[in-house]
Amino acid sequence: MGIVKAARLVYEYIRRDEEETIEEVNRAIDGLDLEIEKGDFVAVLGHNGSGKSTLAKHINGLLLPTEGTVWVGNMDTRDEEHIWDVRKTAGMVFQNPDNQIIGNIVEEDVGFGPENIGVPTEEIWKRVDESLKAVGMDAYRLQSPNKLSGGQKQRVAIAGVMAMRPECIILDEPTAMLDPNGRKEVIKTIHELNQSEGITVLLITHYMEEAVEADRIVVMDEGKVVMDGKPREIFSRVKELKHYGLDVPQVTELAFELKEAGMPLPEGIISREELVKALLPLLKQEKTGQ
């Protein structure tokens, strides 16, 4: 079994009135099956309300299934005895780093999690050192988080999760509030952690360019997995993605439009380099033909 597995997962948000009578039931996840292997980098896509954030909260044990089961590292998330082990195995990074940073100094914030679970002091400082170096924030360890940029704050939040030594990190739209430079910083950091530390990454994003570099893309719609495959395979299905309310990377969109106009381009172009490589022979042929 993979590090994360969901089987026939159902989750319903229930709204009640003051007398606790059920007013509305909204099924956010509907019979979802998903397995994520250790060390994978998985991007989860879906329009607002597709259930992707609700799924993320299940993997961290913040929500528990209405029906079905979620396992994290072979632990059932509904097992109260193991809930802290689940959260140590699968760390969560939220959209707004200000909601996750509580220390007055960067190194104190990063050490807060390990201290909370009773890690010895000497080991805490070792983890703080390693985590800050891993996210490229060691030079800022004595600064106040308030003085950092959005991208730097998000990297500190990731370091705080890293210090808990998780096997898996779930990132729920971690770049949504950042400028383009901050987004690049954070995504680069996540990839480095995945490649150098072997940490499993589940990245929820609405930026298609971030999903292109994942090992695997999962597309959700109405609480179900509707597409699942490698980036090249998923982004070759442009019309299907648009049907689910999603865009594709700009270069993929351009290649698709050119192909629709009759240009003989290959399927699944996901980078500028690939598009240029495919276009050059066609342009040379046209020039020679003239």
C-alpha positions in Angstrom: 0.0 0.0 0.0 1.2 3.5 -0.8 2.0 6.1 1.9 -1.5 7.6 1.4 -4.6 5.7 0.4 -8.2 6.7 0.2 -10.9 4.0 -0.4 -14.5 4.8 -1.3 -14.1 8.1 0.6 -17.2 10.2 1.2 -17.3 13.5 3.1 -20.4 15.6 3.7 -20.5 19.1 5.1 -23.6 19.3 7.2 -25.2 22.7 8.1 -27.5 22.7 11.1 -29.8 25.4 12.5 -29.8 26.6 16.2 -31.8 23.6 17.2 -29.3 21.2 15.5 -31.8 20.3 12.8 -30.0 19.5 9.5 -30.7 22.3 7.0 -28.3 21.4 4.2 -26.0 18.5 3.3 -23.2 19.2 0.8 -21.3 16.1 -0.5 -17.7 17.5 -1.1 -16.1 14.1 -1.7 -18.1 11.4 -3.4 -16.7 7.8 -3.4 -13.1 8.8 -4.1 -10.4 6.2 -4.5 -6.7 7.3 -4.6 -3.3 5.9 -3.8 -0.1 7.9 -3.6 3.3 6.1 -3.5 6.1 7.1 -1.3 8.5 9.6 -2.9 6.0 10.7 -5.5 5.3 14.4 -6.4 1.6 14.6 -7.1 -0.3 17.7 -8.3 -4.0 17.9 -7.6 -6.0 20.1 -9.9 -9.7 21.1 -9.8 -11.9 24.2 -10.0 -13.2 25.8 -6.8 -15.5 23.4 -5.0 -14.1 20.3 -6.6 -13.1 18.8 -3.3 -9.3 19.1 -3.5 -8.9 21.0 -0.2 -11.3 18.7 1.6 -9.2 15.8 0.4 -6.0 17.5 1.8 -7.6 17.9 5.2 -8.5 14.2 5.3 -4.9 13.2 4.7 -3.7 15.3 7.6 -6.6 14.1 9.8 -8.2 17.5 10.1 -11.4 16.0 8.7 -12.6 12.5 9.2 -14.6 10.5 6.6 -18.3 10.4 6.5 -17.9 7.1 4.8 -14.9 5.1 3.5 -11.4 5.1 4.8 -8.2 7.1 4.6 -4.9 5.5 5.5 -1.6 7.4 6.1 1.4 5.3 6.5 -0.9 2.2 7.2 -2.7 4.2 9.9 -6.5 4.7 9.7 -7.0 8.4 10.2 -10.2 7.7 12.3 -8.1 5.9 14.9 -7.8 8.5 17.7 -4.8 6.7 19.2 -2.8 7.4 16.0 -4.0 10.9 15.1 -0.7 12.6 16.1 1.3 10.0 14.3 -0.8 10.6 11.2 0.0 14.4 11.5 3.6 13.7 12.0 3.7 11.5 8.9 1.7 13.9 6.7 2.5 17.6 7.4 0.3 20.3 6.1 1.3 23.7 4.6 -1.6 26.1 4.2 -2.3 28.8 1.6 -1.6 31.8 4.0 1.7 31.4 5.8 0.6 34.0 8.4 -2.0 31.4 9.7 0.9 29.0 10.3 3.7 31.1 11.7 3.4 31.9 15.4 7.0 32.6 16.6 8.5 36.0 17.0 11.8 34.8 15.5 12.2 32.4 12.6 14.2 29.7 14.4 11.7 29.7 17.3 8.8 29.2 14.9 10.5 26.3 13.2 11.3 24.6 16.5 7.8 25.0 17.9 6.4 21.8 16.3 9.1 19.5 17.5 9.0 21.0 21.0 5.3 20.5 21.1 5.7 16.7 20.5 8.4 16.4 23.1 11.5 16.2 21.0 14.7 16.7 23.2 16.2 20.2 23.0 19.4 19.1 21.4 17.5 17.3 18.6 15.1 20.3 18.1 18.0 22.6 17.3 19.5 20.0 15.0 16.2 19.8 13.1 15.8 23.6 13.0 19.3 23.9 11.4 18.6 21.1 8.9 15.1 22.4 8.0 16.2 26.0 7.5 19.1 25.0 5.3 16.9 22.7 3.3 14.5 25.6 2.4 17.3 28.2 2.0 16.3 30.3 5.0 19.3 29.7 7.4 20.5 33.3 6.9 17.2 34.6 8.2 17.0 32.4 11.4 17.2 35.4 13.8 14.8 37.7 11.9 11.2 38.4 12.8 8.9 36.6 10.3 7.0 39.9 10.0 10.0 41.4 8.1 10.0 38.6 5.5 8.4 38.6 2.0 5.5 36.3 1.3 7.7 33.7 -0.4 10.1 33.7 2.5 7.3 33.3 5.0 6.0 30.3 3.1 9.5 28.7 3.1 9.6 29.2 6.9 6.2 27.5 7.1 7.5 24.6 5.1 10.6 24.5 7.3 8.4 24.3 10.4 6.6 21.3 8.9 10.0 19.8 7.8 11.2 19.9 11.4 8.5 17.5 12.3 10.2 15.0 10.0 7.2 14.1 7.9 7.3 11.5 5.2 4.7 13.4 3.2 4.0 17.1 2.9 0.6 18.3 1.7 0.6 21.9 0.3 -2.9 23.5 -0.1 -2.4 26.2 -2.8 0.9 27.4 -1.1 1.6 30.0 -3.8 -1.9 31.5 -4.2 -1.1 34.6 -2.2 2.5 35.1 -3.6 3.9 37.2 -6.4 5.6 35.4 -9.4 9.1 35.5 -7.7 7.7 34.1 -4.5 5.9 31.3 -6.4 9.1 30.3 -8.1 11.0 30.3 -4.7 8.5 28.1 -3.0 8.0 25.6 -5.9 11.8 25.3 -6.3 12.1 24.5 -2.6 9.3 21.9 -2.8 11.0 20.1 -5.7 14.4 20.1 -3.9 12.8 18.6 -0.8 11.2 15.9 -2.9 14.3 15.1 -4.9 17.0 15.4 -2.2 15.0 14.2 0.9 12.7 11.8 -0.8 9.7 13.4 0.8 6.3 12.6 -0.8 4.6 15.8 -2.0 0.9 16.4 -2.6 0.6 19.9 -4.2 -2.9 21.4 -4.6 -2.6 24.2 -7.1 -4.6 26.1 -9.7 -1.4 27.2 -11.5 -1.0 24.8 -14.5 2.7 25.7 -14.9 3.4 24.3 -11.3 1.6 21.0 -12.2 3.7 20.5 -15.4 6.8 19.4 -13.3 4.9 16.9 -11.1 5.4 13.1 -11.5 1.6 12.7 -11.7 -1.5 14.9 -12.0 -4.8 14.1 -10.4 -7.8 16.1 -11.6 -10.9 16.3 -9.3 -14.4 17.4 -10.2 -17.5 17.2 -7.9 -15.6 15.2 -5.3 -14.4 12.5 -7.7 -11.1 11.8 -9.5 -11.9 12.3 -13.2 -8.4 12.3 -14.7 -5.2 10.7 -13.4 -1.8 10.4 -15.2 1.5 11.9 -16.1 1.5 15.7 -17.0 2.1 15.1 -20.7 -0.8 12.7 -20.9 -3.2 15.0 -18.9 -2.3 18.2 -20.8 -2.7 16.5 -24.2 -6.5 16.3 -23.3 -7.1 20.0 -23.6 -10.8 19.9 -24.4 -11.5 17.5 -21.5 -9.6 19.8 -19.1 -11.6 22.8 -20.3 -14.8 20.8 -19.8 -13.8 20.5 -16.1 -13.3 24.3 -15.9 -9.5 24.2 -16.1 -6.9 25.9 -18.2 -3.7 24.4 -19.6 -0.2 25.9 -19.7 0.1 28.8 -22.2 2.5 26.9 -24.4 0.2 23.9 -24.5 -2.8 26.1 -25.4 -0.8 27.7 -28.2 0.3 24.2 -29.5 -3.3 23.1 -29.3 -4.6 26.1 -31.3 -1.9 25.6 -34.0 -2.8 21.9 -34.3 -6.5 22.8 -34.6 -5.6 25.2 -37.4 -4.0 22.3 -39.3 -0.4 22.4 -38.2 1.0 18.8 -37.8 2.3 19.1 -34.2 2.7 16.2 -31.8 0.3 15.7 -28.8 1.2 16.7 -25.3 3.6 19.7 -25.8 4.2 21.1 -22.3 7.3 23.3 -22.6 8.5 26.2 -24.9 11.5 24.1 -25.8 9.3 21.3 -27.1 7.2 23.7 -29.1 10.2 25.4 -30.7 11.7 22.0 -31.5 8.4 20.9 -33.2 8.0 24.1 -35.1 11.5 24.6 -36.5 11.3 21.7 -39.1 7.9 22.9 -40.2 9.1 26.4 -40.7 12.2 25.2 -42.7 9.9 23.1 -44.9 7.7 26.1 -45.6 10.7 28.2 -46.4 12.2 25.6 -48.7 8.8 25.2 -50.4 8.8 28.9 -51.2 
